[in-house]
Amino acid sequence: MEVIERKIEYSRPDKFYFYPLGDIHKGVVHCDEDLLEQKINEIKRERNALWLGMGDYGDLV
């Protein structure tokens, strides 16, 4: 595994909220689709939300 760390400098006092989304496997019995929908709506509402898609969104085998 490789860890990449990035520091983003900015001059404003705003706060940003980071949401990593991965290993969702939508459509699989173990996927909590209600929780996923809650998180997506939370990201939509938060003006300063940043999200990172990390793959494995579905069980595509």
N, C-alpha and C positions, 0 to 999 in steps of 0.2 A: 504494500500500500504506500502511496505517496501522499504526503500532506503538503498542501500548498496554502500558504498564508499570505493574505494581501491586506495591506493597510491603505485605506482610502482617506486621504487628507481633504478636508473641506473647511471653509471658513465660517459657515453658518452654524448656529447652535442647535439645529434640528436633530432629532433622534430618528434613527432608521430601525425598522424591525425586519429581521431576516428570517425567512421561512424556507428551510431545505425540504423539498418534497421528493421522495423516492421510494422504491420498493412498494408501490401502491397495489399492484396486481389487481386492478379493478375487474370486477366480475367474478372473482374467486370467493368462495364461501367465507374465507378468513379476512377478507377486506372489509373494514368498517367504513362503508360508504357514507353513512350519516356523519361520522367524524370528518371524513374527507370533505364533504360538502360544507360543514361548519368552518373548516380551516380555509377553504376557498372563499367563502363569504367574508371571513375575517380579513383576508388579504385584500379583497375588493373594497372593503370599508376603510381600511387603514391607508391614509394618503401617502405615508412614507414607508410602505411595505416593499420589500425586495424579496423575490423568491428565486430559488435555484432548482431547476428540474434535474434530478439525479438518475433518471432511468428506471427501468422495470415498472412501467405503468400498467401493463397488462400481462397475462399469462399467455404468451404468444408462441406456444410450442405445437 
